[in-house]
Amino acid sequence: MKPFYLLIICCAFFFLIGCVEETIATDKPTHSNPKENQLLEPPRLSIDIGNESISPIQGTYSWEYDNNDGTMTNTTVDKDGPPRLAKQFHSPNVTTNSEVTLNFDLEPNDYDVRIWKDDKVVSSSDSIDLTNKGEIIYEIIGYWDQGEASYVFSLLIE
């Protein structure tokens, strides 16, 4: 009779351990659960200038997302600097009083606007400055919870 009670106690013990393990598995930390608005790559950016819309060149970025299995994927892409990337871009003609609007697929927490000249940053602000004339190279760097990304374009300001 003792082996029968021992068997019942062992079964009850394993059943309770199984329930505890299930509870632990369902109470994972929040960083392991899928996040709302989680993207697999940085959001796209389009820029409205007057009646025209342009798509800048995607620059360097670092991005991460939750695989929903307790692991994360982290991607870092390094590209040429903005002056070299801007050579691939057709610079639209604008005037110093043109209205410029940034349209991100997902609005960043913050962003910086940099102006480049001769492989150096000559200005950094939170808006697009159209006061200088000539071909101006801009870099927009957006910051999200999932990472950061840069976008490059140039404008021919008259």
Phi and psi in degrees as a GROMACS rama.xvg file:
@    title "Ramachandran Plot"
@    xaxis  label "Phi"
@    yaxis  label "Psi"
@TYPE xy
-60.1155  -40.8383  LYS-2
-61.3071  -33.4679  PRO-3
-65.552  -45.1955  PHE-4
-65.6652  -38.5454  TYR-5
-62.4963  -39.8575  LEU-6
-64.9168  -42.8376  LEU-7
-65.0017  -43.226  ILE-8
-63.2994  -43.039  ILE-9
-62.9595  -43.1148  CYS-10
-62.6636  -44.3789  CYS-11
-62.7969  -40.6474  ALA-12
-60.9214  -49.0993  PHE-13
-66.2549  -35.1301  PHE-14
-63.0671  -44.5991  PHE-15
-65.6752  -40.3142  LEU-16
-63.417  -41.3929  ILE-17
-60.2779  -39.7669  GLY-18
-67.2287  -40.7385  CYS-19
-64.0151  -44.3479  VAL-20
-60.9574  -41.0526  GLU-21
-62.914  -40.9044  GLU-22
-63.3041  -42.7261  THR-23
-64.073  -41.6497  ILE-24
-64.9554  -33.0934  ALA-25
-86.1769  -12.3241  THR-26
-104.849  46.7629  ASP-27
-66.7729  155.654  LYS-28
-59.4486  153.596  PRO-29
-62.3451  -27.1603  THR-30
-69.3162  -12.1954  HIS-31
-91.9956  -14.0869  SER-32
-85.139  154.161  ASN-33
-60.1336  139.957  PRO-34
-95.8314  147.98  LYS-35
-68.4444  147.012  GLU-36
56.8731  25.901  ASN-37
-73.7394  127.896  GLN-38
-109.087  150.363  LEU-39
-85.1896  -12.9925  LEU-40
-150.911  166.611  GLU-41
-59.5805  149.802  PRO-42
-62.7232  153.617  PRO-43
-80.6225  157.455  ARG-44
-128.346  132.947  LEU-45
-122.318  151.668  SER-46
-126.067  122.997  ILE-47
-94.7322  125.471  ASP-48
-126.879  105.199  ILE-49
62.8232  -123.639  GLY-50
-95.0094  2.39952  ASN-51
-105.34  144.768  GLU-52
-119.823  131.515  SER-53
-121.884  154.878  ILE-54
-114.555  113.641  SER-55
-69.9607  168.778  PRO-56
-83.2878  133.501  ILE-57
-69.9287  125.343  GLN-58
-98.5537  -151.488  GLY-59
-63.497  143.008  THR-60
-152.856  160.017  TYR-61
-133.27  123.936  SER-62
-141.959  143.116  TRP-63
-137.336  152.217  GLU-64
-149.169  156.969  TYR-65
-83.6697  129.467  ASP-66
-82.9641  0.1872  ASN-67
64.2318  20.7854  ASN-68
-132.367  19.5861  ASP-69
91.208  -0.026602  GLY-70
-118.579  160.638  THR-71
-120.285  150.365  MET-72
-110.402  127.494  THR-73
-120.892  121.831  ASN-74
-118.443  129.898  THR-75
-123.263  125.287  THR-76
-120.309  123.748  VAL-77
-108.991  124.454  ASP-78
-120.909  175.378  LYS-79
-55.8981  159.672  ASP-80
-66.6123  160.918  GLY-81
-51.3735  -42.3328  PRO-82
-59.1747  -38.2487  PRO-83
-74.8427  -39.8167  ARG-84
-63.8512  -36.8754  LEU-85
-63.9222  -23.1038  ALA-86
-64.8652  -21.6852  LYS-87
-85.3895  -3.95093  GLN-88
-106.224  135.612  PHE-89
-82.6853  116.666  HIS-90
-80.3218  113.025  SER-91
-72.6832  152.976  PRO-92
-81.9075  132.112  ASN-93
-137.742  168.425  VAL-94
-111.194  167.713  THR-95
-66.8347  -17.0775  THR-96
-105.394  15.5451  ASN-97
-66.9882  145.79  SER-98
-91.7863  129.447  GLU-99
-119.515  130.177  VAL-100
-128.298  129.219  THR-101
-91.7165  129.547  LEU-102
-122.435  97.6703  ASN-103
-87.68  144.774  PHE-104
-58.9563  -36.9929  ASP-105
-133.562  118.579  LEU-106
-59.4118  131.027  GLU-107
-74.369  162.365  PRO-108
-66.023  -33.6063  ASN-109
-162.215  162.32  ASP-110
-153.01  156.791  TYR-111
-118.963  146.995  ASP-112
-115.41  119.227  VAL-113
-112.308  143.892  ARG-114
-110.188  131.535  ILE-115
-110.248  144.773  TRP-116
-150.699  129.315  LYS-117
52.0857  49.6565  ASP-118
62.9521  22.1855  ASP-119
-135.091  147.695  LYS-120
-78.0589  123.965  VAL-121
-106.873  -12.1094  VAL-122
-158.129  145.725  SER-123
-141.852  128.693  SER-124
-154.363  -169.828  SER-125
-109.738  14.7455  ASP-126
-146.81  163.672  SER-127
-87.7339  118.147  ILE-128
-91.4525  120.344  ASP-129
-109.213  21.1983  LEU-130
-78.4983  -26.2149  THR-131
-83.0566  148.511  ASN-132
-105.429  156.414  LYS-133
106.022  -166.454  GLY-134
-85.3938  119.004  GLU-135
-115.072  131.628  ILE-136
-99.6805  126.4  ILE-137
-115.264  144.99  TYR-138
-127.941  126.013  GLU-139
-104.576  126.568  ILE-140
-115.342  115.017  ILE-141
-100.034  144.941  GLY-142
-122.062  121.157  TYR-143
-122.409  170.768  TRP-144
-62.0982  -29.8364  ASP-145
-86.1471  -9.70482  GLN-146
151.766  -158.087  GLY-147
-139.145  155.137  GLU-148
-148.4  148.515  ALA-149
-114.31  151.931  SER-150
-134.725  137.432  TYR-151
-124.287  138.5  VAL-152
-156.185  166.127  PHE-153
-133.282  153.581  SER-154
-129.567  143.523  LEU-155
-100.528  102.646  LEU-156
-93.8406  125.122  ILE-157
